[in-house]
Amino acid sequence: MIFGWFGAKAKVMPPEEQLISKALPTGKLPLDELLSRAEKAVPQGTLMQV
């Protein structure tokens, strides 16, 4: 998690099963699709780094 980079600890940790990456049956998604999904999921968010 990003909090570890700054020496802080997250107050809420998601369940471990949510932290494990799983391959999609359709394969990899294009970057523009991933960014679009992220913007829809967190409309007030700011893209900091890819």
C-alpha positions as a LaTeX table, in Angstrom:
\begin{tabular}{lrrr}
\hline
Residue & $x$ (\AA) & $y$ (\AA) & $z$ (\AA) \\
\hline
Met1 & 0.00 & 0.00 & 0.00 \\
Ile2 & 1.11 & 3.54 & $-0.60$ \\
Phe3 & 0.92 & 4.37 & 3.11 \\
Gly4 & 4.00 & 2.22 & 3.69 \\
Trp5 & 6.01 & 4.48 & 1.39 \\
Phe6 & 5.49 & 7.35 & 3.81 \\
Gly7 & 5.91 & 5.39 & 7.02 \\
Ala8 & 2.19 & 5.50 & 7.86 \\
Lys9 & $-0.13$ & 2.56 & 8.36 \\
Ala10 & $-3.56$ & 2.20 & 6.81 \\
Lys11 & $-6.40$ & 2.28 & 9.32 \\
Val12 & $-8.50$ & $-0.10$ & 7.27 \\
Met13 & $-7.05$ & $-3.00$ & 5.34 \\
Pro14 & $-9.12$ & $-4.76$ & 2.68 \\
Pro15 & $-9.48$ & $-8.53$ & 3.01 \\
Glu16 & $-6.47$ & $-10.40$ & 1.64 \\
Glu17 & $-8.53$ & $-11.99$ & $-1.16$ \\
Gln18 & $-9.14$ & $-8.49$ & $-2.57$ \\
Leu19 & $-5.40$ & $-7.79$ & $-2.70$ \\
Ile20 & $-4.58$ & $-10.77$ & $-4.92$ \\
Ser21 & $-4.43$ & $-10.06$ & $-8.66$ \\
Lys22 & $-6.23$ & $-12.51$ & $-10.89$ \\
Ala23 & $-5.91$ & $-12.76$ & $-14.66$ \\
Leu24 & $-9.00$ & $-11.74$ & $-16.62$ \\
Pro25 & $-10.47$ & $-14.43$ & $-18.88$ \\
Thr26 & $-10.37$ & $-11.89$ & $-21.73$ \\
Gly27 & $-6.68$ & $-11.12$ & $-21.22$ \\
Lys28 & $-5.09$ & $-7.73$ & $-20.64$ \\
Leu29 & $-7.07$ & $-4.52$ & $-21.03$ \\
Pro30 & $-5.77$ & $-1.46$ & $-22.90$ \\
Leu31 & $-4.50$ & 1.40 & $-20.74$ \\
Asp32 & $-7.21$ & 3.81 & $-21.96$ \\
Glu33 & $-9.89$ & 1.34 & $-20.83$ \\
Leu34 & $-8.27$ & 0.96 & $-17.41$ \\
Leu35 & $-8.03$ & 4.75 & $-16.98$ \\
Ser36 & $-11.66$ & 5.17 & $-18.03$ \\
Arg37 & $-12.77$ & 2.61 & $-15.45$ \\
Ala38 & $-10.69$ & 4.28 & $-12.75$ \\
Glu39 & $-12.18$ & 7.71 & $-13.53$ \\
Lys40 & $-15.71$ & 6.28 & $-13.32$ \\
Ala41 & $-14.94$ & 4.48 & $-10.04$ \\
Val42 & $-13.35$ & 7.56 & $-8.41$ \\
Pro43 & $-14.65$ & 10.65 & $-10.24$ \\
Gln44 & $-13.04$ & 13.07 & $-7.77$ \\
Gly45 & $-9.68$ & 11.28 & $-7.93$ \\
Thr46 & $-6.53$ & 12.62 & $-9.52$ \\
Leu47 & $-4.27$ & 10.45 & $-11.65$ \\
Met48 & $-0.81$ & 10.74 & $-10.15$ \\
Gln49 & 1.27 & 8.11 & $-11.92$ \\
Val50 & 0.97 & 5.23 & $-14.37$ \\
\hline
\end{tabular}
